Amino acid sequence: MAMVPVFCGRDCGGDACPLLAEVVGGKVSRITHNPAAGAFVRGCAKGYDLAHFHESPERLKAPLLRTGPRGSGEFAPISWDEALDRVHRGLADCRSRHGDASILCLSSAGSTGALHNTERLTRRYLNTTGGCTVLDGSYSSAAASYALKRAFGKDYGRSGFDAATMVKSSFIVLWGANILEARLGAELSARLVEARNRGIPILSIDPRRTRTLAALGAEWLPIYPGTDAALMYALLFQLHSEGRIDRRHVEARAEGFGELIEFVTGARDGIAKTPEWAEDICGVEAGAIVGLARRWADAKPTMLIPGYSIQRTEAGEEAARLCVALQLATGNFGVPGGSTGSLNNRLPTPRTGSIGEGDGSGNAHVPIVRWADSILEGPPNYPSKIRAVYSAGGNFLNQGADIAKNRRAFETLDFAVCHELFMTPTARWCDIVLPAASPLQKEDIGIPWAGNYLLYKPRILPRESGERSDYEIFAALAERAGLRDAFTEGRSESQWIESFLAASEIGDVETFRRTGIYFGDARERAGLGDFAADPGACPLGTASGKVELEDRRWTAWKRTPGGESLLLITPKRMDRVHSQGGDYPAAVRENRLEMNEADASARGLSDGDTAWIESASGKTAAKVSLSRSIIRGVVSLPEGSWFAEPDAGDGEPPIAGAANALTSTEGTKESTSCVMHGIAVAIRRA
């Protein structure tokens, strides 16, 4: 038996979690925690299930050629040579007939790492062979990234905080942050539990009583989705009206704060953003808003942890900006135990080499939420007419907004190819499906989602059943274009890893390979702490040298739903990574609609009934789960379940519960980012 360091490299909010594989007789018998990482940096259930993920009978083991209509799931196995020849010809034909930008890079972070990064490798291959159309932003954090990059300028990448600084916190606010289900790094969960055990008060602002809230025994402040900015305005109003904001301190560190206060007090538009004003919008009682403002100002330091959910709403950019404004206003910005209000993982990781994307300077660009629109519409609304799609490490057809539109887009394509481990909905709609290696079959360096460390894993298991790594596949395709050396730079996978380690800050490489982990020197970093302490001596990389709070106040709110409409939220589930995978085929094809008991009763629905959920974009069906852990007027349908094909169900409603059947590609007004929460829906018995 051997214990070998490993990480899964899946984009779950951990990306690189320290694990050990127990190898017996050439097989991985189980996955455990790597004790070299200490007590706080830990994996999750998905990582511990890695052996099942690898061994699943659902794994694809041979290249597949579509033989029936798109989406039918009718494929025939073919050889690797035939598959690669067909892919090369399909892409070359699109380039010759329609130009380089006719190929859309539809890859994502299904595999992360210094080398085996699916999004980066796809772009590298397509850039090497002529270029393509690429997607801007991400479904994860596009609105927040847009707003925070403008607020912090060049220092955006060091505006987060290390989870270990939580030991200095006096009060922790989880605003739409369901940490134990939707991970924000491999360390934050354990640090939250430690804070709870020390008696630190934790408040969760969320439409649901989440598992995180229940496990931590946290306080719950329910709120309607999409109204977070209204509550934040009211908190700022209360802080200002009670004279709790040190304006001189704040304005030495921020541009635009005065204009924000003018808006909050009503000097701008005649509407004071009082707690009473906010109560009618967000559903939080005025007295609770007053109490929270005072508590926030008195507790030093207060750590605000914004979840990604609050920026996946209409005007999500403003919610991100106001998180920063609240921490500035309360004196908690950039101090250990506090936070800047930024996304927590915006800090550097230890230096190491990684594979580059190549020269993409001539590529066309499309907002990620609009990829299907760009295929369907083309010029002049979009820069290119897309005729082919290359997908690796993603399930865009299911995970992108508006599944019905995504299917229509795929129907128009001349050619579509994907790398996959399982027959996902996207794979079903491709012409060629290439079987990809699992995390246990790839050597790599792990770059964590959050934290000052690096991980290493060897190739633990051989590739012996027909699967290949993404790097292998792209190198073989580049060879068919006469560009193998340009893609590989003459290096094998192991040679790339050697070069990355040589370029890294790791002094003892052998120890790193043996233990599987390297920690950087600083592990309790408070982002922008130098600027917060002395803004004159340490200015930010913005035009003013300060935090820049753009004057973009939004006044169109999602109000308390009326009539038959309810507001939908689409949270993550802790047992899967979005809609990736497929090793548990039944689980990815089912979902539950969580409803408040009173809302369900008003619609004649009981626990276990099947309900239609319908929005302006489409509809899906799911079994109902009655709950007292979600506020009235709001329903929850977790994202990630696979949609049912139209022939499923034999006339009965397809019980798929695919949340993206209900979402839209319109995006936010400010940055065209996705809107996945606060969606108006109608619900009726199926």
Wavefront OBJ file of the C-alpha trace (Angstrom):
o trace
v 0.000 0.000 0.000
v 1.187 3.524 -0.787
v -0.181 6.921 0.268
v 0.272 9.358 -2.606
v -0.515 13.105 -2.603
v -3.333 14.130 -4.910
v -5.903 16.854 -5.549
v -8.969 16.720 -7.753
v -8.448 20.031 -9.590
v -12.162 20.621 -10.080
v -13.642 24.118 -10.065
v -15.751 23.777 -6.928
v -14.340 26.752 -5.021
v -11.401 24.706 -3.736
v -9.608 23.809 -6.989
v -6.593 22.412 -5.131
v -7.462 20.671 -1.870
v -4.798 18.576 -0.084
v -5.674 14.884 -0.328
v -3.953 11.503 -0.159
v -4.747 8.540 -2.385
v -4.412 5.115 -0.836
v -3.081 2.923 -3.657
v -3.395 -0.871 -3.313
v -2.643 -3.292 -6.129
v -2.606 -0.590 -8.782
v -5.977 0.847 -7.738
v -7.003 3.765 -5.548
v -8.937 2.265 -2.653
v -9.828 5.514 -0.896
v -9.056 9.224 -0.611
v -8.200 10.860 2.722
v -7.024 14.191 4.095
v -3.346 15.046 3.607
v -2.092 15.742 7.151
v 0.849 17.756 5.789
v -1.684 20.540 5.160
v -2.575 20.875 8.839
v -6.004 20.993 10.437
v -7.653 23.822 8.522
v -6.891 23.405 4.800
v -9.127 20.479 3.898
v -10.929 18.801 1.020
v -14.647 18.292 0.565
v -16.928 15.347 -0.152
v -16.362 15.656 -3.891
v -12.603 15.257 -3.484
v -12.951 12.347 -1.085
v -15.131 10.651 -3.700
v -12.445 10.899 -6.374
v -11.914 7.129 -6.621
v -15.583 6.641 -7.499
v -15.385 9.504 -10.002
v -12.489 7.700 -11.715
v -13.886 4.155 -11.569
v -17.488 4.992 -12.499
v -18.981 2.704 -15.151
v -20.417 5.865 -16.714
v -16.913 6.981 -17.795
v -16.324 7.424 -21.516
v -13.463 5.218 -22.692
v -13.442 5.588 -26.497
v -13.856 8.447 -28.995
v -17.449 8.749 -30.209
v -18.953 9.877 -33.526
v -22.516 11.161 -33.598
v -24.711 8.928 -35.792
v -28.168 10.333 -35.063
v -29.736 13.781 -34.707
v -28.050 16.236 -32.344
v -29.162 15.573 -28.787
v -30.325 12.042 -29.552
v -27.417 10.429 -27.740
v -26.791 8.178 -30.747
v -23.041 7.634 -31.147
v -20.671 5.001 -32.475
v -17.145 4.357 -31.151
v -14.298 5.188 -33.530
v -10.520 5.048 -33.322
v -8.443 7.908 -32.003
v -6.857 8.461 -35.401
v -10.226 8.780 -37.092
v -11.570 11.040 -34.348
v -8.581 13.385 -34.456
v -8.623 13.477 -38.263
v -12.318 14.402 -38.218
v -11.786 17.139 -35.628
v -8.858 18.585 -37.562
v -10.824 18.580 -40.831
v -13.948 20.032 -39.205
v -12.084 22.962 -37.686
v -9.895 23.548 -40.746
v -12.979 23.619 -42.961
v -14.608 26.262 -40.735
v -11.457 28.376 -40.804
v -11.131 28.197 -44.592
v -14.790 28.929 -45.293
v -15.726 31.365 -42.527
v -12.530 32.649 -40.934
v -10.755 31.986 -37.636
v -13.387 33.789 -35.561
v -16.040 31.289 -36.729
v -14.714 28.883 -34.057
v -15.953 29.553 -30.526
v -13.814 28.460 -27.575
v -16.519 27.118 -25.269
v -14.203 25.671 -22.633
v -14.201 26.272 -18.912
v -12.445 25.281 -15.689
v -13.608 21.680 -15.377
v -9.952 20.821 -14.862
v -7.646 23.281 -13.117
v -3.893 23.190 -12.547
v -0.638 24.655 -13.777
v -0.671 22.375 -16.846
v -3.973 20.540 -17.168
v -6.180 23.623 -17.257
v -8.932 22.928 -19.779
v -9.807 26.532 -20.573
v -6.207 27.633 -20.996
v -5.201 24.599 -23.059
v -8.136 25.019 -25.440
v -7.278 28.663 -26.015
v -3.615 27.765 -26.494
v -4.480 25.205 -29.178
v -6.949 27.464 -30.990
v -4.575 30.436 -30.797
v -1.724 28.292 -32.129
v -3.789 27.220 -35.125
v -5.102 30.661 -36.092
v -7.274 32.148 -33.381
v -10.955 32.001 -32.443
v -13.766 33.785 -30.636
v -13.357 33.749 -26.852
v -15.722 34.447 -23.973
v -15.183 37.382 -21.611
v -15.985 37.149 -17.919
v -17.314 34.147 -16.056
v -20.597 32.806 -14.784
v -19.026 32.816 -11.315
v -18.137 36.425 -10.619
v -18.374 38.634 -13.712
v -20.361 41.456 -12.090
v -18.194 41.615 -8.966
v -14.980 41.380 -10.978
v -16.134 44.235 -13.213
v -16.994 46.495 -10.274
v -14.031 45.609 -8.061
v -11.431 45.951 -10.803
v -12.668 49.486 -11.319
v -12.695 50.158 -7.573
v -9.198 48.816 -6.832
v -7.482 49.165 -10.201
v -4.201 47.297 -10.439
v -4.513 46.209 -6.801
v -7.698 44.204 -7.335
v -5.620 41.011 -7.212
v -4.556 41.645 -3.618
v -7.862 42.839 -2.165
v -8.952 39.572 -0.507
v -8.002 38.049 2.843
v -6.494 34.867 4.205
v -8.953 32.732 6.143
v -6.551 32.554 9.087
v -7.131 36.279 9.801
v -10.587 35.307 11.010
v -8.957 34.562 14.368
v -8.912 38.342 14.915
v -12.566 38.934 13.973
v -15.128 40.117 16.517
v -18.176 39.763 14.250
v -18.600 37.864 10.964
v -21.237 38.711 8.353
v -21.953 36.084 5.696
v -23.846 38.056 3.057
v -25.253 35.510 0.618
v -22.257 33.285 1.455
v -23.215 29.644 2.001
v -19.656 28.553 2.787
v -20.242 24.925 3.732
v -22.085 24.156 0.482
v -20.585 26.649 -1.972
v -16.921 26.578 -1.015
v -14.845 29.751 -1.022
v -11.476 28.069 -0.639
v -10.263 24.988 1.212
v -9.633 26.752 4.533
v -12.562 29.082 5.133
v -15.041 26.447 6.336
v -12.805 25.140 9.123
v -11.918 28.684 10.188
v -15.608 29.557 10.452
v -16.203 26.535 12.674
v -13.254 27.581 14.830
v -14.672 31.101 15.120
v -18.036 29.682 16.162
v -16.336 27.525 18.783
v -14.618 30.632 20.155
v -18.005 32.284 20.543
v -17.631 34.815 17.718
v -21.100 35.932 16.558
v -21.893 35.002 12.948
v -24.780 36.512 10.980
v -26.126 35.093 7.716
v -28.046 37.426 5.383
v -29.814 35.099 2.969
v -33.270 34.168 1.652
v -32.721 30.651 3.067
v -31.726 29.160 6.362
v -28.759 27.451 4.709
v -26.808 24.418 5.860
v -23.988 26.775 6.759
v -26.270 28.783 9.004
v -27.643 25.657 10.668
v -24.246 24.010 11.166
v -22.703 27.142 12.660
v -25.723 28.075 14.760
v -25.540 31.479 13.091
v -28.149 34.200 13.294
v -30.424 34.554 10.283
v -31.507 37.814 8.675
v -33.832 36.833 5.792
v -33.878 39.037 2.693
v -35.488 38.984 -0.727
v -33.015 38.072 -3.495
v -31.784 40.941 -5.624
v -32.458 43.587 -2.947
v -29.095 43.476 -1.178
v -28.085 46.938 -2.404
v -31.242 48.446 -0.893
v -30.337 47.028 2.515
v -26.763 48.275 2.101
v -27.984 51.784 1.282
v -30.126 51.756 4.417
v -27.211 50.628 6.560
v -25.115 53.495 5.191
v -28.010 55.917 5.834
v -28.225 54.801 9.453
v -24.480 54.969 9.994
v -24.399 58.471 8.512
v -27.447 59.758 10.394
v -25.985 58.639 13.728
v -22.601 60.204 12.974
v -20.816 56.874 13.047
v -18.803 57.420 9.839
v -15.392 59.086 10.115
v -15.674 60.958 6.823
v -12.112 62.253 6.972
v -10.797 58.706 7.388
v -12.985 57.342 4.599
v -12.374 60.119 2.094
v -8.608 59.776 2.548
v -9.099 56.274 1.158
v -11.996 56.556 -1.284
v -13.146 58.723 -4.174
v -16.897 59.004 -4.674
v -17.985 58.337 -1.089
v -19.467 61.811 -0.763
v -21.615 61.282 -3.853
v -22.774 57.944 -2.439
v -23.863 59.614 0.809
v -25.717 62.289 -1.193
v -27.683 59.519 -2.861
v -28.295 57.661 0.393
v -29.609 60.734 2.193
v -31.885 61.716 -0.685
v -29.988 64.891 -1.561
v -29.652 63.538 -5.090
v -33.177 62.336 -5.851
v -35.336 63.417 -2.918
v -35.681 59.850 -1.597
v -33.934 59.138 1.689
v -32.782 55.505 1.787
v -33.982 55.006 5.345
v -34.446 51.653 7.064
v -38.196 52.098 6.569
v -37.671 52.674 2.850
v -35.548 49.537 2.602
v -37.993 47.400 4.606
v -40.620 47.690 1.877
v -38.096 46.523 -0.707
v -35.964 43.846 0.918
v -38.306 42.513 3.592
v -35.912 43.215 6.490
v -37.629 45.063 9.330
v -36.463 48.632 9.872
v -35.579 47.943 13.505
v -33.342 45.057 12.455
v -31.559 47.328 9.964
v -30.930 49.949 12.650
v -29.637 47.295 15.020
v -27.324 45.783 12.423
v -25.841 49.176 11.513
v -25.008 49.881 15.152
v -23.630 46.423 15.733
v -21.476 46.602 12.607
v -20.010 49.940 13.672
v -19.370 48.842 17.257
v -17.774 45.451 16.586
v -14.120 45.868 15.721
v -13.108 44.262 13.540
v -16.089 43.026 11.530
v -15.355 40.616 8.707
v -17.756 40.896 5.778
v -17.707 37.827 3.508
v -19.777 38.502 0.378
v -20.997 35.399 -1.396
v -21.081 35.250 -5.161
v -24.869 35.048 -5.082
v -25.426 38.746 -4.362
v -23.636 39.800 -7.560
v -25.496 37.258 -9.720
v -28.561 39.518 -9.596
v -29.850 42.543 -11.446
v -27.474 45.415 -10.606
v -25.111 42.928 -8.956
v -22.230 45.319 -9.642
v -23.650 47.825 -7.163
v -23.936 45.190 -4.432
v -20.225 44.467 -4.921
v -19.319 48.166 -4.706
v -21.428 48.684 -1.595
v -19.699 45.833 0.228
v -16.520 47.884 -0.125
v -18.302 51.070 0.941
v -19.669 49.426 4.102
v -16.246 48.228 5.201
v -14.806 51.685 4.558
v -17.647 53.371 6.427
v -17.285 51.162 9.504
v -13.482 51.275 9.717
v -13.091 47.573 8.948
v -11.436 47.998 5.553
v -8.070 46.268 5.160
v -7.546 45.431 8.846
v -6.715 41.912 10.118
v -9.978 40.278 11.093
v -11.895 42.645 8.849
v -11.975 42.702 5.051
v -12.079 45.105 2.144
v -15.499 43.793 1.094
v -13.877 42.220 -1.969
v -14.054 38.574 -3.004
v -12.047 36.673 -0.413
v -9.690 34.869 -2.803
v -8.238 37.947 -4.469
v -4.693 37.423 -3.170
v -1.539 36.100 -4.841
v -0.556 32.440 -4.583
v 3.100 31.287 -4.433
v 5.090 31.769 -7.622
v 5.129 28.865 -10.036
v 5.182 28.395 -13.774
v 2.023 27.542 -15.701
v 0.990 26.879 -19.279
v 0.223 29.979 -21.342
v -2.629 30.637 -23.770
v -0.423 31.857 -26.603
v -1.106 34.960 -28.667
v -4.813 35.715 -28.667
v -4.506 39.375 -29.582
v -6.484 38.908 -32.797
v -9.385 37.020 -31.230
v -12.987 38.194 -31.259
v -14.733 38.568 -27.884
v -18.256 37.875 -26.612
v -19.696 38.260 -23.070
v -19.946 34.787 -21.583
v -23.649 35.034 -20.812
v -24.332 35.817 -24.504
v -22.514 32.890 -26.149
v -25.721 31.343 -27.491
v -26.931 34.718 -28.778
v -23.643 35.190 -30.625
v -24.145 31.857 -32.402
v -27.768 32.565 -33.295
v -27.373 36.220 -34.329
v -23.810 36.827 -35.499
v -22.918 40.205 -37.075
v -23.691 43.032 -36.695
v -24.767 42.356 -33.100
v -21.715 40.162 -32.494
v -18.241 40.242 -34.050
v -18.349 36.900 -35.862
v -20.626 34.239 -37.270
v -19.957 31.148 -35.188
v -19.998 27.889 -37.135
v -18.033 25.566 -34.823
v -17.626 25.052 -31.075
v -14.748 23.513 -29.135
v -15.623 22.564 -25.561
v -13.413 21.090 -22.834
v -13.963 21.189 -19.073
v -17.457 22.622 -19.294
v -21.107 21.737 -19.772
v -22.221 25.025 -21.300
v -25.358 23.752 -22.976
v -26.759 22.890 -19.543
v -24.864 25.378 -17.363
v -25.380 28.439 -19.525
v -28.477 30.580 -19.072
v -31.605 29.716 -21.122
v -31.206 26.049 -22.021
v -33.812 26.251 -24.805
v -31.781 28.985 -26.513
v -28.563 27.002 -26.016
v -30.090 24.007 -27.776
v -31.242 26.156 -30.680
v -27.716 27.543 -30.944
v -26.161 24.072 -31.111
v -28.654 23.047 -33.788
v -27.256 25.725 -36.134
v -23.596 24.657 -35.867
v -21.641 22.977 -38.644
v -19.349 21.252 -36.174
v -19.037 20.718 -32.403
v -16.439 18.755 -30.459
v -15.867 18.233 -26.748
v -13.551 16.490 -24.298
v -15.521 14.710 -21.590
v -15.393 12.014 -18.939
v -19.173 11.484 -19.047
v -22.025 11.806 -21.521
v -23.201 15.227 -20.376
v -25.955 17.192 -22.142
v -23.282 19.184 -24.003
v -21.573 15.975 -25.115
v -24.898 14.613 -26.413
v -25.146 17.634 -28.726
v -21.615 17.375 -30.127
v -20.449 15.652 -33.322
v -17.285 14.198 -31.804
v -16.767 13.321 -28.130
v -13.202 12.661 -26.981
v -12.743 10.739 -23.687
v -10.663 12.710 -21.192
v -8.348 11.441 -18.475
v -9.403 11.737 -14.834
v -7.547 13.706 -12.142
v -5.882 10.472 -10.987
v -4.287 10.069 -14.439
v -2.540 13.460 -14.683
v 0.580 14.854 -13.016
v 0.144 18.510 -12.105
v 0.769 21.402 -9.748
v -2.346 22.613 -7.965
v -2.991 26.348 -7.699
v -5.691 26.847 -5.049
v -8.800 28.937 -5.410
v -7.787 30.694 -2.195
v -4.765 30.379 0.075
v -1.001 30.844 0.002
v 0.059 27.334 -0.942
v 0.694 25.005 -3.877
v -0.040 21.289 -4.254
v 1.602 18.506 -6.235
v 0.293 15.207 -7.524
v 1.986 12.574 -9.693
v 0.147 10.583 -12.324
v -1.182 7.914 -9.967
v -2.981 5.655 -12.432
v -2.138 4.867 -16.064
v -4.236 5.823 -19.082
v -5.042 2.350 -20.311
v -8.686 2.353 -21.357
v -8.658 4.764 -24.286
v -8.813 8.075 -22.473
v -6.227 10.803 -23.033
v -5.266 14.016 -21.293
v -6.416 17.300 -22.779
v -2.768 18.186 -23.405
v -2.237 14.947 -25.356
v -5.320 15.588 -27.461
v -4.395 19.149 -28.361
v -0.787 18.184 -29.133
v -2.014 15.504 -31.549
v -4.390 17.968 -33.232
v -1.646 20.604 -33.488
v 0.545 17.974 -35.134
v -2.098 17.453 -37.814
v -1.892 21.174 -38.513
v 1.896 21.001 -38.687
v 2.156 23.003 -35.458
v 2.971 20.447 -32.764
v 6.216 22.160 -31.747
v 4.486 25.531 -31.554
v 1.892 24.059 -29.179
v 4.173 21.864 -27.046
v 7.381 23.930 -27.317
v 9.066 20.546 -27.572
v 8.003 19.487 -24.072
v 6.172 16.445 -22.755
v 3.751 16.788 -19.830
v 6.419 15.829 -17.291
v 8.894 18.251 -18.867
v 6.398 21.067 -18.523
v 6.002 20.240 -14.821
v 9.783 20.270 -14.414
v 9.966 23.683 -16.056
v 7.173 25.053 -13.831
v 8.976 23.852 -10.705
v 12.238 25.375 -11.922
v 10.453 28.712 -12.312
v 8.767 28.471 -8.905
v 9.743 29.828 -5.505
v 9.879 26.300 -4.063
v 13.361 25.651 -2.694
v 13.031 21.964 -1.796
v 11.323 20.395 -4.790
v 11.810 16.819 -3.596
v 10.022 17.528 -0.321
v 7.248 19.207 -2.282
v 6.832 16.125 -4.464
v 6.875 13.832 -1.431
v 4.498 15.746 0.846
v 2.391 17.239 -1.922
v 2.239 20.730 -0.410
v 4.241 23.947 -0.176
v 3.189 26.933 1.928
v 4.182 30.508 1.202
v 5.650 32.590 4.008
v 2.639 34.828 4.714
v -0.591 33.032 5.648
v -2.451 35.776 7.544
v -2.694 38.481 4.911
v -5.233 41.275 5.173
v -5.680 42.518 1.627
v -4.708 46.144 0.978
v -3.592 46.444 4.609
v -0.677 48.696 3.661
v -2.968 51.093 1.815
v -5.557 51.046 4.612
v -2.896 51.897 7.195
v -1.210 54.661 5.160
v -3.004 55.607 1.922
v -0.605 58.456 1.237
v 2.500 56.310 1.351
v 0.908 53.248 -0.292
v -1.554 54.510 -2.932
v -3.678 52.121 -4.948
v -3.165 51.507 -8.643
v -6.121 53.694 -9.622
v -6.182 57.131 -11.219
v -6.802 58.787 -7.846
v -4.631 56.420 -5.809
v -7.741 55.630 -3.765
v -10.657 53.224 -3.866
v -12.931 54.542 -6.619
v -16.636 54.116 -5.890
v -18.210 54.774 -9.246
v -21.280 56.958 -9.249
v -23.682 54.388 -10.682
v -26.686 54.244 -8.414
v -29.409 51.837 -9.425
v -33.007 52.393 -8.411
v -34.803 49.537 -10.176
v -35.429 46.992 -7.431
v -36.854 43.536 -7.217
v -39.611 44.259 -4.735
v -41.663 41.937 -2.585
v -43.316 39.627 -5.122
v -46.995 40.142 -5.630
v -49.850 38.159 -7.135
v -48.833 34.711 -8.301
v -45.164 35.509 -8.892
v -42.418 34.149 -6.683
v -38.700 34.930 -6.755
v -36.385 32.081 -7.731
v -32.888 31.493 -6.399
v -30.589 28.822 -7.869
v -27.935 27.952 -5.246
v -25.157 25.384 -5.457
v -25.386 21.883 -4.058
v -22.535 20.519 -1.959
v -22.584 17.110 -3.680
v -21.654 18.247 -7.191
v -19.618 20.772 -9.170
v -22.244 22.681 -11.115
v -23.464 20.317 -13.879
v -20.111 18.614 -14.373
v -19.557 14.915 -13.849
v -22.084 12.165 -14.281
v -20.634 9.405 -12.111
v -23.947 9.364 -10.229
v -26.323 9.374 -13.205
v -29.558 9.412 -11.218
v -28.448 12.323 -9.030
v -27.666 14.676 -11.923
v -31.119 14.064 -13.386
v -33.168 14.984 -10.345
v -33.762 18.108 -8.324
v -36.081 19.468 -5.652
v -37.955 22.750 -5.516
v -37.789 24.150 -1.990
v -40.926 26.143 -1.121
v -42.237 27.826 1.967
v -45.174 25.843 3.313
v -47.566 28.783 2.978
v -46.627 29.421 -0.671
v -47.109 25.754 -1.509
v -50.463 25.561 0.284
v -51.722 28.599 -1.611
v -51.054 26.690 -4.836
v -52.498 23.405 -3.702
v -49.100 21.732 -3.502
v -47.981 19.159 -0.953
v -44.580 17.706 -0.178
v -43.511 15.364 -2.979
v -45.914 16.767 -5.579
v -44.559 17.579 -9.020
v -44.738 21.239 -9.990
v -44.123 23.193 -13.168
v -41.840 26.195 -12.669
v -42.141 28.767 -15.454
v -40.295 32.017 -16.176
v -40.125 34.359 -19.141
v -37.353 32.140 -20.585
v -38.845 28.684 -20.230
v -40.077 26.036 -17.831
v -39.019 22.888 -16.032
v -40.572 20.485 -13.544
v -39.432 19.288 -10.141
v -40.668 17.577 -7.020
v -41.677 19.948 -4.221
v -39.996 19.980 -0.812
v -41.897 21.943 1.816
v -39.696 24.025 4.076
v -39.740 26.522 6.903
v -36.153 27.443 6.044
v -37.003 29.712 3.133
v -38.947 32.948 3.362
v -42.360 33.396 1.818
v -42.304 34.679 -1.723
v -39.031 32.910 -2.560
v -38.376 29.434 -3.989
v -35.102 27.603 -4.417
v -34.104 25.269 -7.251
v -30.394 24.340 -7.039
v -28.357 24.740 -10.209
v -26.617 21.865 -11.961
v -29.301 19.257 -12.676
v -29.289 18.018 -16.268
v -32.248 18.921 -18.434
v -34.462 16.179 -19.848
v -34.407 15.598 -23.593
v -37.770 16.215 -25.289
v -38.405 12.518 -25.796
v -38.020 11.762 -22.088
v -41.043 10.981 -19.950
v -43.480 9.337 -22.402
v -45.941 12.205 -22.183
v -45.363 12.860 -18.493
v -43.557 15.982 -17.270
v -39.775 15.408 -17.458
v -38.746 15.666 -13.802
v -35.449 17.350 -14.475
v -35.558 20.525 -12.422
v -32.929 22.163 -14.628
v -32.603 25.661 -13.193
v -31.129 27.183 -16.350
v -34.306 26.418 -18.238
v -35.552 29.479 -16.322
v -32.655 31.928 -16.575
v -32.003 34.561 -19.240
v -29.049 35.598 -21.411
v -29.908 39.298 -21.119
v -27.491 39.881 -18.257
v -26.976 42.915 -16.054
v -27.266 46.401 -17.534
v -23.829 47.532 -16.438
v -21.507 44.660 -17.403
v -23.704 42.059 -19.162
v -23.120 39.570 -16.357
v -25.364 36.634 -15.531
v -28.512 36.941 -13.417
v -29.182 33.672 -11.609
v -31.164 34.839 -8.566
v -34.284 36.942 -8.060
v -36.008 35.581 -11.163
v -39.799 35.946 -11.307
v -41.476 32.558 -11.713
v -44.978 31.105 -11.688
v -45.547 27.698 -10.107
v -48.409 25.285 -10.583
v -49.162 21.621 -10.092
v -47.967 19.429 -12.959
l 1 2 3 4 5 6 7 8 9 10 11 12 13 14 15 16 17 18 19 20 21 22 23 24 25 26 27 28 29 30 31 32 33 34 35 36 37 38 39 40 41 42 43 44 45 46 47 48 49 50 51 52 53 54 55 56 57 58 59 60 61 62 63 64 65 66 67 68 69 70 71 72 73 74 75 76 77 78 79 80 81 82 83 84 85 86 87 88 89 90 91 92 93 94 95 96 97 98 99 100 101 102 103 104 105 106 107 108 109 110 111 112 113 114 115 116 117 118 119 120 121 122 123 124 125 126 127 128 129 130 131 132 133 134 135 136 137 138 139 140 141 142 143 144 145 146 147 148 149 150 151 152 153 154 155 156 157 158 159 160 161 162 163 164 165 166 167 168 169 170 171 172 173 174 175 176 177 178 179 180 181 182 183 184 185 186 187 188 189 190 191 192 193 194 195 196 197 198 199 200 201 202 203 204 205 206 207 208 209 210 211 212 213 214 215 216 217 218 219 220 221 222 223 224 225 226 227 228 229 230 231 232 233 234 235 236 237 238 239 240 241 242 243 244 245 246 247 248 249 250 251 252 253 254 255 256 257 258 259 260 261 262 263 264 265 266 267 268 269 270 271 272 273 274 275 276 277 278 279 280 281 282 283 284 285 286 287 288 289 290 291 292 293 294 295 296 297 298 299 300 301 302 303 304 305 306 307 308 309 310 311 312 313 314 315 316 317 318 319 320 321 322 323 324 325 326 327 328 329 330 331 332 333 334 335 336 337 338 339 340 341 342 343 344 345 346 347 348 349 350 351 352 353 354 355 356 357 358 359 360 361 362 363 364 365 366 367 368 369 370 371 372 373 374 375 376 377 378 379 380 381 382 383 384 385 386 387 388 389 390 391 392 393 394 395 396 397 398 399 400 401 402 403 404 405 406 407 408 409 410 411 412 413 414 415 416 417 418 419 420 421 422 423 424 425 426 427 428 429 430 431 432 433 434 435 436 437 438 439 440 441 442 443 444 445 446 447 448 449 450 451 452 453 454 455 456 457 458 459 460 461 462 463 464 465 466 467 468 469 470 471 472 473 474 475 476 477 478 479 480 481 482 483 484 485 486 487 488 489 490 491 492 493 494 495 496 497 498 499 500 501 502 503 504 505 506 507 508 509 510 511 512 513 514 515 516 517 518 519 520 521 522 523 524 525 526 527 528 529 530 531 532 533 534 535 536 537 538 539 540 541 542 543 544 545 546 547 548 549 550 551 552 553 554 555 556 557 558 559 560 561 562 563 564 565 566 567 568 569 570 571 572 573 574 575 576 577 578 579 580 581 582 583 584 585 586 587 588 589 590 591 592 593 594 595 596 597 598 599 600 601 602 603 604 605 606 607 608 609 610 611 612 613 614 615 616 617 618 619 620 621 622 623 624 625 626 627 628 629 630 631 632 633 634 635 636 637 638 639 640 641 642 643 644 645 646 647 648 649 650 651 652 653 654 655 656 657 658 659 660 661 662 663 664 665 666 667 668 669 670 671 672 673 674 675 676 677 678 679 680 681 682 683 684 685 686
